[in-house]
Amino acid sequence: MVEIRKAMALLTAFFFLVTVINPPLYAQTEKPKFIAVLDLEVAKGLPAEAKVTLSDLLREQLVNTGRFRVVDRNNMDKVLKEQGFQLSDCTSKECAVQVGRMLGVEKMVTGNLTKLGQTYIISVQMTNVETGEIEQMASDRCASCEVDQLLDTIVTVANKLAGVPVAEREPAPPRPRAPEPGKISITSQPSKARILVNGQDQGTTPNLITGLKPGAYEVRVQKQGFLEFVQRVNVDPGASLSVDANMVAAQAAVISKAPPAAAPEPAPQVAPAKKKSKAGLVVLIVLLSVAVAGGGGYLAYSLTSTSTSTPNGGGGATVSISGPLP
């Protein structure tokens, strides 16, 4: 019997110690805090759509931690509108506390998104509505990242604010940046000429063509009455080129390209026609006569013939014959 009493005493002492030192599990479970989250303040120059998207994701992630009950954005706007309160003008801690009292929440969460150099920074804080004190703060940064990578950053911030352990993550490698576009300044003499860049109409000269991806381009400048100007250029990333089209009038080009007139060929030199002398005919008749008279003998002779011409175009011939006759 004594042993039973001792055992009961020990068991009672054990339960007492467990109850005092280590409360029951239900006593350890913390009741979710009732909070409201204002939209993040976004610095100038940052995408406007980031404000709503990241703020909604912050609310969602705080709910997912199981440690908060969050006022829906639409309900928050409805309550404040009924009381004639403009939420867009609420930027200070005092204003956040005032909004929290209107909504009947325990805590208010506010924050901002800024950028320093190539690094985005998200910072949030939780303010006690009753005391106006900042109870907890959390922040995270994303270096050399694009805006969509901030979705992971806001999840990390929400977990830090809720006290949820956050695993260390390796920084995301920077995404390759798209090459900077180039531009071409096009002028012409005369102006108001039509511009075609790779066959696309780009207005009239003078004009600055921007947003050109790196690569080769064909620039054509056209104007009625002038020959088409064509130039090929290569645009490097971020380069600024100039094309000046000095156009040539079409009529002037035709004249300059006409072949020189051929020099007239010299008239052929016509040798004067030789006048036929009648002396040869006279000599032939004399010889035949002598041959007949001499009975077929031979005639030894010498012949001298002289031809003369007169001013009126006529002429004469003198024949002299000398030598022995048979």
MITINU-634804 format. One record per atom (N, C-alpha, C, O, CB): residue in one letter; z, x, y. Coordinates in steps of 0.1 Angstrom, whole numbers, plus 5000, padded with zeros to 4 digits. Each point is the difference from the previous one (the first is absolute). Glycine has a CB too. Layout:
BEGIN
AZXY;...
END
This chain:
BEGIN
M500050084988;M500049925012;M500050095012;M499349975010;M501949854978;V499650285012;V500150105011;V498650065002;V499650025012;V502850024984;E497049994993;E498650075001;E499049905007;E499250055007;E501350094973;I499749735017;I499049915006;I500249995015;I499149995007;I500949884971;R501350135026;R500349995014;R499550125007;R499549995011;R502549884984;K498250254999;K499450125006;K498550005002;K499550045010;K502450084980;A497549835000;A498549995000;A499649905011;A499050035007;A500850024969;M500949845026;M499649905010;M500250065014;M499349985009;M501349844975;A500550265017;A500350065013;A498950115004;A499650005011;A502949964985;L497150114994;L499050105003;L498649935003;L499350055009;L501850114975;L498649735010;L498849935003;L500049945013;L499050005008;L500849954968;T501449995028;T500249955014;T499850105010;T499349985011;T502249854980;A499150295007;A499950115010;A498550055001;A499650035011;A502850044983;F496949934995;F498650045000;F499249915008;F499250045009;F501050064968;F499949775021;F499349905008;F500350005015;F499249985009;F500749884971;F501450175023;F500450015014;F499350125007;F499549995011;F502749914983;L497850214999;L499350125005;L498549985002;L499550045010;L502350104979;V497649805001;V498649975001;V499749915012;V499050025007;V500750014968;T501149875027;T499849905010;T500250065014;T499249975009;T501549854976;V500350265017;V500350065013;V499050115003;V499450015011;V503049934986;I497450164994;I499250115003;I498549974999;I499250055008;I502650104983;N497849774999;N498649974998;N499949855000;N500149944989;N499550274998;P500049725024;P499949865001;P499049954990;P499150084995;P501649925029;P499349874973;P499049944991;P498650025005;P499850025012;P501849814980;L497450174999;L498650025004;L499549905011;L499350045009;L500350054968;Y500849795022;Y499649905010;Y500650035013;Y499449975011;Y500449864972;A501350245017;A500650045013;A499350115007;A499950025012;A502349904980;Q497150174999;Q499350115005;Q498649965006;Q499450075008;Q501850074975;T498349755013;T498649955004;T500149965015;T500749905003;T498750034973;E499950145032;E500149975015;E499049895003;E498949994995;E501750245010;K499949685003;K499249885004;K498950055009;K500250075010;K501849784988;P496750105000;P498950055008;P500349965015;P500449895003;P498050084978;K501350125028;K500249985014;K498849915005;K498950014996;K502350215007;F499149705007;F499049915006;F499550075012;F500850025010;F500349774981;I497750255009;I499450085011;I498749945005;I499449914994;I501750294997;A498549855021;A498749975006;A499350135004;A500750095004;A500149685004;V497950244991;V499350125003;V499049975011;V499149924998;V501250174978;L499849985035;L499149995011;L498750094997;L500250104993;L501749855023;D497050014989;D498850094998;D500250145006;D500750015010;D497949784991;L500850304992;L500150145005;L499450025014;L498949935002;L501150154974;E500550005032;E499450045012;E499050114997;E500350104994;E501749835020;V496750054990;V499050104997;V499550075013;V499849935010;V499449934970;A500850275020;A499650085012;A498649975003;A499249974992;A502550215002;K498049845019;K498649995005;K499150104993;K500450114997;K500549815025;G497950034975;G499050084994;G500049994985;G499150054993;G501250115025;L500749774976;L500049984985;L499449864997;L500049915009;L502050244989;P497549834990;P499349884997;P501049885002;P501150004995;P497450124988;A501049775023;A500849895003;A500349924987;A501149944999;A497950045024;E500150024967;E500349934988;E501150064992;E500649944991;E497050005008;A502850195003;A501050064993;A501449945003;A500950004991;A497850215010;K501449735011;K501349945004;K500449884990;K501150004995;K498450075029;V499649844974;V500349884992;V500050044985;V500949954993;V498049905024;T500250234979;T499950034985;T501350084996;T500649964990;T496950055012;L502850095005;L501250084996;L501349925002;L500950024992;L497950195015;S501349715003;S501249925002;S500249904988;S501149984995;S498750045030;D499149914971;D500149914989;D500450074987;D500749954992;D497649915019;L501150264987;L500350084988;L501550055000;L500650004990;L497050075009;L502949965013;L501450045001;L500949884996;L501050024993;L498550145026;R500249724985;R500849884997;R500049984984;R501049984994;R498549915029;E499250124972;E499949984986;E500850104991;E500649964991;E497149955014;Q502250224999;Q500750104993;Q501549995001;Q500750034990;Q497450125013;L502449805008;L501549985002;L500549894991;L501150014994;L498750075030;V499349824974;V500449894991;V500050054986;V500949964992;V498149875023;N500050254981;N499850054987;N501250094995;N500250024988;N497349975015;T503250075007;T501250084996;T501149924995;T500950054993;T498550115024;G500649714985;G501049914996;G501350005008;G501049944996;G498150094981;R500950045034;R501250025008;R500049925013;R500950015008;R499350214982;F498749715012;F499849935013;F499449864998;F499149994991;F500750235021;R500649694996;R499249875002;R499450015013;R500750015010;R500949864975;V497150125016;V499250035012;V499449865005;V499449934993;V500150315000;V500749745020;V499449885007;V498550025000;V499450105004;V502749865010;D497249934981;D498650005000;D499450015015;D500649945009;D499449924970;R499050215022;R499450025014;R499749875007;R500349985011;R498850254981;N500249685001;N499649875006;N501249925004;N500049945010;N498050064976;N503150005005;N501249935004;N500750065012;N500549935009;N499850014967;M499750195025;M500650075011;M499249975013;M500749975010;M500050224975;D498049815015;D499249965012;D500349865004;D500049975012;D498250194981;K501949754997;K500349865003;K501349985007;K500149925009;K498550024971;V502450125015;V501449985006;V500050065014;V500549935009;V500550094968;L498450095025;L500050065013;L499249925010;L500349995012;L500050244977;K498649725006;K499149925009;K500749875004;K499949965012;K498150134976;E502849855003;E500849885004;E501050035011;E500349915007;E499450014969;Q500850205024;Q501050045010;Q499350075012;Q500750055009;Q501049974973;G497049975019;G499250065011;G500250155002;G500050055011;G500349735000;F499850294978;F500250145000;F498650074997;F499449974990;F503150015004;Q497150125014;Q498850074998;Q500350134992;Q500650095006;Q498449815015;L500750104967;L500350124991;L499350135004;L500450114998;L500049734984;S498450145025;S499250115003;S500750095011;S499750125001;S498349754994;D502950075012;D500750075011;D501350074995;D500750065007;D498449785009;C501250144971;C501250064994;C499850144995;C499550024989;C501349755005;T499750335013;T499850144996;T501450085000;T500050104993;T497749885017;S503349974996;S501350075000;S500949954989;S499849904994;S500050135031;K501350054973;K501049974990;K500749875004;K500349924991;K500050335003;E500049745018;E500749885005;E499249884998;E500649894996;E500550245021;C497649884984;C499149884998;C500049974985;C500049884996;C498650185024;A501450044972;A500049984985;A501349924996;A500049914991;A498650305005;V502549835010;V501349944997;V500049855004;V500449914993;V500850315010;Q498249755009;Q499849875005;Q499249914990;Q500349894998;Q499950205026;V498749974971;V499149934991;V500849974987;V499949904994;V498050215016;G502949994985;G500749994988;G501049885001;G500249934990;G499550315005;R500949755016;R501049895002;R499349865000;R500549904995;R501050255018;M497349854993;M499249875000;M499649964986;M500049884997;M499250185026;L500550044969;L499649984986;L501149984991;L499849954989;L498250185015;G503249915000;G501249984991;G500050104989;G500549974989;G499549805016;V499550364997;V500050104990;V501150105002;V500650005011;V496949974986;E502850114993;E501050105001;E499550135006;E500750075008;E500449834972;K497750145016;K499450135005;K498649975005;K499349914996;K502150224987;M498349965026;M498650005006;M499450144997;M500650105002;M500049735016;V498150174977;V499350124997;V498950025011;V499249915001;V501450084974;T499450125031;T498950035010;T499550144997;T500750084993;T500449785025;G497750184987;G499550134998;G498750025008;G499649925007;G501450084970;N498450125021;N498850045007;N499250094992;N500550074991;N500749905031;L497550034981;L499050094994;L499450095011;L499549955010;L500049884972;T500750305017;T499550105010;T499150104993;T500050014987;T502049955027;K497350124994;K499250114994;K500250125009;K499850005012;K498549844978;L502050275004;L500150135007;L499150104993;L500150044989;L502349915017;G496550095002;G499050084995;G499249934989;G499449905002;G502050305003;Q498749854983;Q499349944988;Q501049934991;Q499749984988;Q498550195014;T503149815002;T501049954992;T500549865005;T500349985011;T500450254983;Y499349674997;Y500549875002;Y501550004997;Y500450064990;Y497349835005;I503150045013;I501449994998;I500449855001;I499749935010;I500750304999;I500349724981;I500649865000;I501550015000;I500650074991;I497349844996;S502750035023;S501550005001;S500549865001;S499449925007;S500550305004;V501149744981;V500649875001;V501550015001;V500650104996;V497549804990;Q502650005019;Q501449995001;Q500549864998;Q499449905003;Q500650305013;M501349804979;M500649874997;M501249985009;M500950095001;M498349924975;T500849885032;T501049975010;T500949894995;T499549894996;T499050205022;N502849924984;N501049904997;N499949905011;N500350035012;N501250124974;V498249725011;V499849905011;V501449975006;V500049975012;V498049934976;E503150105004;E501349975006;E500550115009;E500549975011;E500049894968;T499450265017;T500550115008;T499050075009;T500450065010;T501249984972;G497149945015;G499050075008;G499850154997;G499350075007;G501249775011;E500250204971;E499950144996;E498950034990;E499749914992;E502750115012;I497050104997;I499050044991;I500750054987;I500750105001;I497649965018;E501549874970;E500750044988;E499350104991;E500650084994;E500449695007;Q497750225000;Q499250094991;Q498650035006;Q499449915007;Q501950004973;M498250215017;M498750045005;M499250064988;M500650074991;M500349965033;A497849964977;A499250074990;A498650035006;A499549935009;A501749954972;S498250235014;S498750035005;S499250084989;S500650054991;S500349965033;D497850004978;D499250084991;D498750035008;D499749945010;D501249954969;R498550225017;R498850055007;R498850024990;R500250024988;R501350085030;C497449904988;C498750024992;C499150095008;C499549965010;C500749814979;A499750355006;A499350115007;A498550004996;A499750004988;A502450145014;S497049875008;S498650014997;S499549894991;S499350034990;S500850225014;C500349634998;C499549894991;C499349895008;C500150005012;C501850054973;E497449875008;E499449885006;E500949895001;E501150004994;E496750074996;V501849825018;V500949895003;V500449934987;V501249964999;V497850025023;D500150004968;D500349934988;D501150074992;D500649944992;D497149965008;Q502550235002;Q501050074992;Q501449975005;Q501050034993;Q497350155003;L501849755016;L501349965005;L500649894992;L501249975001;L498150105021;L499949874969;L500649894992;L501150064990;L501049944998;L496849945003;D501950244994;D501150064992;D501150055008;D501249994996;D497150084988;T501549975028;T501050055009;T501049895004;T501250025000;T497350155009;I501049714993;I500949885004;I500849964988;I501249955002;I497249985016;V501150084970;V500849974988;V501250104999;V501149964997;V496849944991;T501850225015;T501150104999;T501149985010;T501250014998;T497150154994;V501249805020;V501049975011;V500949884996;V501250005002;V497250095015;A501049814978;A500749884996;A501150034989;A501149955001;A496949915004;N501650224985;N501050044990;N501150095006;N501249984996;N496950014987;K501650095026;K501050085006;K501049915008;K501250025000;K497250185002;L501149705005;L500849925008;L500949914991;L501249975003;L497150025015;A501249984970;A500849924990;A500950084992;A500949954992;A497349895007;G501850295002;G500850094992;G499550024986;G500850044991;G501149895023;V496950044983;V499450024987;V499550144999;V499350065009;V500049704990;P501150314990;P499550144999;P498550015000;P499349924994;P502750134992;V497650055021;V498550035002;V499750134994;V500550105003;V499449765018;A499150144970;A499650124994;A499250085010;A499249955007;A500749944970;E500350245022;E499250095009;E498550004995;E499750014989;E502450135016;R497149845005;R498650004997;R499250125007;R500450045011;R499749714985;E498950294997;E499250115006;E499249945011;E499549894999;E500450244979;P500049955033;P499149955011;P498649984995;P499450084993;P502050035024;A498049784987;A498649964996;A499150105007;A500150045011;A500549724987;P498450294994;P499150105005;P499149935011;P499749884999;P500250254979;P499949945033;P499249945010;P498649964995;P499450084993;P501950065024;R498349754988;R498649954996;R499050085008;R500250035012;R500749744982;P498050265000;P498950075007;P499549915012;P499749884998;P499650244981;R500749945032;R499549925012;R498550005001;R499350094996;R502849985016;A497549814992;A498549985001;A499550105012;A500750015010;A499549754981;P498750305007;P499450085010;P499949935013;P499549885001;P499350264982;E501549935028;E499849935013;E498649985003;E499150084998;E503050035010;P497649774998;P498549975003;P499650095012;P500750045008;P499649724984;G498350255009;G499450085011;G499349905009;G500049884998;G499750324987;K499749865025;K499349925010;K498850075006;K500050135000;K502149755006;I496950054998;I498850065006;I499749935013;I499949885001;I499250174976;S500850035034;S499649965013;S498550015001;S499550114999;S502849955011;I497049834993;I498550005001;I499649965014;I500349895005;I499550064970;T499450145031;T499449975013;T498550024999;T499550064990;T502650015022;S497149884998;S498650024999;S499450005015;S500649955009;S499349944968;Q499050185024;Q499250005012;Q498649944997;Q499250074993;Q502150135016;P498449684995;P500749915008;P501149934992;P500050014988;P498049965027;S502949964992;S501149934993;S499549864995;S498849975001;S502950155013;K499349804981;K499749874995;K499050004988;K499249914998;K501250005025;A499750204969;A499250014988;A500849954988;A501250015000;A497550185010;R500649754980;R500749954989;R500450114991;R499350104998;R499449695003;I502650194993;I500550104991;I500149954986;I500549894997;I500850215022;L498349984971;L500149974986;L500750124993;L499550115001;L498449744999;V503250124994;V500750104992;V500049974986;V500649904995;V500950155024;N497850034973;N499849974986;N499449864998;N500449924991;N501550235003;G497249815015;G499349874999;G500849885006;G499549895000;G499450204980;Q502449945024;Q500849895006;Q499950005015;Q500250105007;Q501449914973;D498149875026;D499949985014;D501450035007;D501049944996;D497149905001;Q501950255012;Q501250045007;Q499949985015;Q500750075008;Q499850104974;G498749735023;G499949975014;G499050095007;G499150054994;G503349875005;T497950115014;T499150085008;T500750115006;T501250005001;T497449805004;T500650304999;T500650125007;T500449975014;T499449925007;T499250234978;P502449925020;P501050094993;P501049924992;P500449895004;P499350285014;N500749894971;N501049934992;N500850104991;N499550114997;N499049695002;L502750164998;L500950094992;L500249934987;L500649894999;L500650215021;I498349964969;I500249944987;I501250064993;I500150124998;I497449845000;T503549964999;T501350044994;T500249954986;T499249924995;T501850095028;G500050044971;G500449964986;G499050044990;G499949934989;G501249885021;L498350314992;L499050054990;L500750084989;L500750105003;L497549905015;K501549974970;K500650084989;K499250134999;K498950015004;K501749784983;P500150325009;P499450134999;P498749994991;P500049944990;P502250175013;G496749955001;G498850004993;G498850025009;G500150035012;G501049824971;A497750145011;A498850025007;A499549865006;A500149904994;A499350304991;Y500049815027;Y499549885007;Y498750035006;Y499750115005;Y502749815000;E496749984996;E498750015006;E500149915013;E500249884999;E498650174979;V501050015033;V500049935013;V498649985005;V499250105001;V503150005005;R497349784997;R498749965005;R500249935013;R500849915002;R498250074975;V500250075033;V500049945013;V498649955004;V499150084999;V502850075008;Q498049724996;Q498749945002;Q499949935013;Q501049935005;Q498850044970;K499150045032;K499749935012;K498549975002;K499250094997;K502950025014;Q497649784993;Q498649965001;Q499350095010;Q500550035011;Q500049734984;G498350295001;G499250095009;G500450154998;G499450095006;G500449735010;F501150214974;F500550144998;F499950024985;F500249914992;F501350095029;L498350134976;L500150044986;L501449994994;L500950035008;L497150124996;E502249814984;E501349994994;E500650144998;E499450094996;E499949704992;F502050215016;F500850134999;F500849994987;F500749904998;F499450135028;V499950074966;V500750014987;V500850135000;V499450105002;V498849754986;Q503150145008;Q500850114998;Q501049984989;Q500649894999;Q499150175025;R500550044967;R500949994989;R501350085003;R499850125004;R498349844980;V503049985015;V501350075003;V500949994988;V499949914992;V499850055033;N501350134974;N501050004990;N501449985007;N500450085008;N498250064976;V502149755013;V501349975006;V501150054991;V500149964989;V498949845023;D501850294994;D501250054993;D501249915003;D500049935010;D499150314990;P502049774992;P501249925003;P500550025014;P500350115004;P500349904971;G499549885032;G500650015014;G499150075010;G500450025011;G501849994978;A496550015007;A499150075009;A499449915011;A499949884998;A499650284983;S500249895030;S499349935011;S498750075004;S500050115005;S502349815004;L496650014988;L498750065002;L499349935012;L500349895004;L499550174971;S499250015030;S499249955011;S498550014996;S499550104995;S502349965022;V497449834986;V498650004998;V499449965013;V500249895005;V500050064970;D498950135030;D499349975013;D498549994997;D499450104997;D502450025017;A497749764987;A498549984996;A499250015013;A500049905008;A500749954972;N498550255021;N499150025011;N498649944995;N499350074993;N501950145017;M498549674994;M498949934994;M498750035007;M500050035012;M501649794981;V497350195000;V498750035005;V499249885001;V499949924990;V500250315000;A499249745021;A499149895002;A498950014990;A499450104998;A501249885026;A499049904970;A499050004990;A498750055005;A499350074993;A501949744996;Q498450155024;Q498750035005;Q499950155003;Q499050064997;Q500849715014;A501350294994;A500050145003;A499950084987;A499350105000;A502049865020;A499249994969;A499950074987;A498650004995;A499650094994;A502849845001;V496949955007;V498650004995;V499150095008;V499250074994;V501249695000;I499850255019;I499250095008;I500350154996;I499050084999;I501049755020;S501250204979;S500450144997;S499450044986;S499850124998;S502249865017;K497849924976;K499650044987;K498549994999;K499550034989;K502649885002;A497150055019;A498549994999;A499450144999;A500450085008;A499649705005;P499050244978;P499450144999;P499250035012;P499449915006;P500650074969;P499950145029;P499250045011;P498549984998;P499550014988;P502250165018;A497649795005;A498549974998;A499350134996;A500350115006;A499849705011;A499050174974;A499250124995;A499050055011;A499449915007;A500850014969;A499750215026;A499050055010;A498649974995;A499750014988;A502050175019;P497449795002;P498649974996;P499450134994;P500150115006;P499749715012;E499550154972;E499350124994;E498850045008;E499349925006;E501450004971;P499150215025;P498950055008;P498749964994;P499850004988;P501650195020;A497749775001;A498649964995;A499450124993;A500050115005;A499749725014;P499650154970;P499450114993;P498950065009;P499249935006;P501349964972;Q499450245021;Q499050085008;Q498749984992;Q499850054989;Q501950125020;V497349774998;V498749984993;V499050115006;V499750015011;V500749744986;A499250334993;A499050115004;A498849945005;A499549904994;A501550264989;P498449895028;P498749955005;P498950014989;P499850104994;P500949965030;A498649834976;A498950004990;A499050115003;A499550015011;A500849744985;K499350324994;K499050105002;K498649935001;K499649914993;K501850264994;K498049885023;K498649945003;K499050074991;K499950124998;K500749845026;K498749954970;K499050054990;K498850065008;K499549935009;K501249894974;S499050305014;S498950065007;S498749974993;S499950004988;S501650195020;K497549795001;K498749974994;K499350134996;K498850004996;K501149795018;A500850324989;A499350134998;A499750034985;A499050054996;A502150045024;G499949864972;G499850024985;G498849934995;G499350054992;G503149985005;L497449855008;L498849924996;L498750065004;L499150004993;L502349805008;V498650265011;V498850065005;V499750124992;V498850034996;V501749905027;V500550154973;V499850134992;V499449964987;V499150064995;V502850065017;L498749774982;L499549964987;L498649965000;L499250044991;L503049895003;I497450005017;I498649965001;I499150125001;I498950004994;I501849785016;V499750324998;V499150125003;V499850074987;V499050054997;V501949975027;L500350004969;L499950084987;L499049934990;L499250074994;L503250015010;L497849794995;L499149934991;L498550025004;L499150014992;L502749825003;S498050165018;S498650025005;S499550144997;S498850014996;S501649825022;V500450264984;V499550144998;V499850024985;V499050074996;V502350015024;A499649874972;A499950024985;A498749934996;A499350064991;A503149955006;V497249885008;V498849944996;V498850085005;V499050014993;V502149765008;A499050275011;A498850085006;A499850134993;A498950044998;A501549855024;G500750174974;G499950134994;G499850004985;G500050104993;G501449985024;G498449814978;G499749994986;G501150034991;G499950074989;G497849995016;G503649914999;G501150024991;G500750135003;G500850044992;G498149824991;G500750225028;G500750135002;G501449985006;G500449895002;G497350215002;Y503050014998;Y501450005005;Y500050035014;Y499150065005;Y501850004973;L500149895029;L500150025014;L501350085003;L501149964996;L497649825009;A501150335001;A501250085005;A500349965014;A499150025008;A500550174975;Y501649765020;Y500249965014;Y501550015004;Y500950024991;Y497149825007;S502150155014;S501449995005;S500149885009;S499049975008;S501450284991;L500749685000;L500149875007;L501250005010;L501150044997;L497949844983;T500650095032;T501049995011;T500049865005;T499049955005;T500850295001;S501449694993;S500149865005;S501049995010;S501150054999;S498249864979;T500350025033;T501049985011;T500049855004;T498949945002;T500750295007;S501649714991;S500149855004;S500649995013;S501050085003;S499149854973;T499549985032;T500549985013;T500349855002;T499549924993;T499350285016;S502149775000;S500449865003;S499949975015;S500150105008;S501449894972;T498249895023;T499849965014;T501149915004;T500749954992;T496850075006;P502749975016;P501149915004;P499949864996;P501149944999;P499150215020;N498649804979;N499949864997;N500249974985;N499749894995;N498850085025;G501950144972;G500249974986;G498950054991;G500150004988;G501349815018;G497450225000;G498850044992;G500250154996;G501050065004;G497549775007;G500550224982;G500150144996;G498650054996;G499149924998;G503350054995;G497550165005;G498750054996;G500350124991;G501150054999;G497849885022;A500150124973;A500150124991;A498850095002;A498849955002;A502549914981;T498950275017;T498950105001;T500050094988;T501150054996;T499149955029;V498750014968;V499950084987;V498950115002;V498949975005;V501749834981;S499850315011;S499150125001;S499850064986;S501050024993;S499850035030;I498049974973;I499750064987;I499250125002;I499050015008;I500949774981;S500550325004;S499350135001;S499950064986;S500949984992;S499950065032;G498150044974;G499950074987;G498649994995;G499249925005;G503150024990;P497350154996;P498650014995;P499749884992;P500949954992;P499250305008;L498849705001;L499549894991;L499050064990;L499350105004;L501049735015;P499550124970;P499050054990;P498649975005;P499050044993;P502749934988;
END
